[in-house]
Amino acid sequence: VQLNYKNKLEKASALAKVWNKRDLTIYGRVTLLKSFLLSQFVYLVVPLPRPDKSVIKAINTLLYNFMWGGGRDKVKREIVNLPKDSGGLGMIEFNSFVISQKVKLLTKI
């Protein structure tokens, strides 16, 4: 199971490197993360067991590093994760994403 996540993480990391070369705004980066990078993990998250904490941490690190252009976090993650109308950027934390996908699957059963 962890090997599946590791392979997908490497692929997403390569995609992030390609997109990191572009001069995107923070809003553009968040949109790209939500629509392009997180979608890489949907097909793993739904059928497979929840990944280990180390995998979740590695994926979160990839996402937030991409969002800030490879540097340190400039705003606390709790604030960045808030909806836009509450002063955040609407960013998705990967652990919450995994849980939401599992719950969504349960509602279809």
Order of alpha helices (4+ residues) and beta strands (2+ residues): alpha-alpha-alpha-alpha-alpha-alpha
